[in-house]
Amino acid sequence: MAEIIQKDGTWSFDGDTVRIVPGSDKGVSRLRRTLGEIGVPLRAVAGLSYEPGKKAGRLRLRLRDGADPLAQITGGSLDDASDPYRLKVDNDRSGVAEYLVDEVRTALLLEQVPQGPADGYLLPGPAVPITVSAGDATVSFDGERIRLEFKWQAEEAKLSGGPRTLALAEVSAVEWMPSASLENGFLRFSGPWTGPGRQEPKYDPYAVELWGFRNDPLMALVGAAVVARMPHPRAASGNGAAAAALPPAPAPEPAAQVTAGPSATPPGEEGGHDHDALLRRLRELGELYSAGILTDEEFATAKQAVLRRM
């Protein structure tokens, strides 16, 4: 098993699942602590990269479009601290990070995991019931109903109507947008109440206005929990309402961002030469071991994993 332990969390890969456990350090974001441990099946992974930096590097897990409700609704807008699919890596552990990248990459090649969009959610999304207080409201979701209770700071247009309760079956779309610069963010629900000329989130009784405080990212968890229990947009291609449930995914990144490390080459270049790739991997492991980057146990475990694939 490949594993890297850092202050922000622990990532491991056993050949089938990338397991992400948030760290216990007080600096770990509230979103990561609330979301807890995540098991990402290999079939949901589009790629894993290691990006070196001057003071610290970063591991970044990319998921297939439509595989994860949280990744889809946030559209890459979560900051580094809140994004559970990014991990800050100390420079003295870069070799271990690159080893983890190579292990995942090799498994993707051998298992021939498709890189295109998923037709259904491959991760369950945040657990319910869930309640989050941020911005001008507190939102609760029990798996069937969403309840919005507005705080005294909310506009009169929201307070005058009292709390709103929405049935999941009535919700046609969910949007989450973080605060940026002088623009406030929001969590907004669409349904039969949505008409032309919709009000901005500040006055919309079916939206939460976010002011840029620490709990704002937690509202993305509520949105993801709702989206996870709605029809998947690609599984209901004939249903216009369902297709609008998620915002468009961010544009794909250049291929250079998919992999990293000394043996990283675009997946298509190796074709049927998986055996050669594994032999090359063995040589690289020997070099990492000789350089003192891998411990005896890490080297033995990694070597056995490669030999099993051969």
C-alpha positions, 0 to 999 in steps of 0.5 A: 500500500502506498501512503503519505502522512502530512499535517493536513491529512493522510492519503493512501492507495491500496490498488482499488481505493484512494483513501483520504483522511483529514489531519487532526491539526487545528489548522485543518479546515472545517470542511475537511473535518466535517466531511471526514474520511473519503474513500475514492474508488479507482474508477472515479479517478481521472488523474493524480499529480504532484506539483512541487513548490519552493516551500512545499509541494501539493498533491492534487486528485482529479476526479472524473466529471460527474463522479462526485457531487461535491467536486461537481457543485463546487466546480474547482472553486474551493480554496486549497485549504478547504478542497479535500482533493488537495494535500500540502506536502513537505518537500522532504516527502516529495519522493513519497508523493511521486511514488503515490502518483505513480502507483495510482497512474499505473493502476489506472493504466492496468485497469483501463479506467475510462477518463470520460464523464461518469454516468452516475455518482461514484461517491455518495456525497456528504452524509445526512442529516446535515445542518450548516449555519453561514451567511444569512441563514441556517440550512438543514437537510434530512435526505428528503426536505431542505429547511432554510431559517433566516437570521436576523441579519437577512433582508426583510424580503426573506424574514417576512415569509418565515422559514422555507421548507423545500421537498427534494422532489421539487428541487431542479437545480442547486448552485453554490458560489464562493465569495470573491473580492467584493462579491458575496457568494450564495447557495441557491435552490431552483424549482417551481418557485423559480420564474423569470427575472429572479431576485439576487441571492440577497433578497431571494427567499430560496437562497443563502447569501454568503459573506466570505466567512469561515463557514461559507465552504460548509454550505457547499456540503449541504448543496452536495448532499442535496445534489447526491440525492437528485437524478444524475444529469447524464443518467436522465439526459431526456429530463431537462430539469435533471440536467440542470441540477449541476453547474457545468464542470470546469474545463479539462486541464492540460495533460501535463497536469495529470501525472508527475514524477520521473516516469510520468508520460501521457497514458497513450504513449505506453500502449501495450508496454505495461511490462516495460513500465513496471520494470522501469518502476522497479528501477525507480524504486531502487533509486528512491531506496538508495537515496534514502527517500523510501524506508525499508518497509516502504520499499518492500511494500512498493516492490511487492506491489509492482511484482504482483502486477507483473 
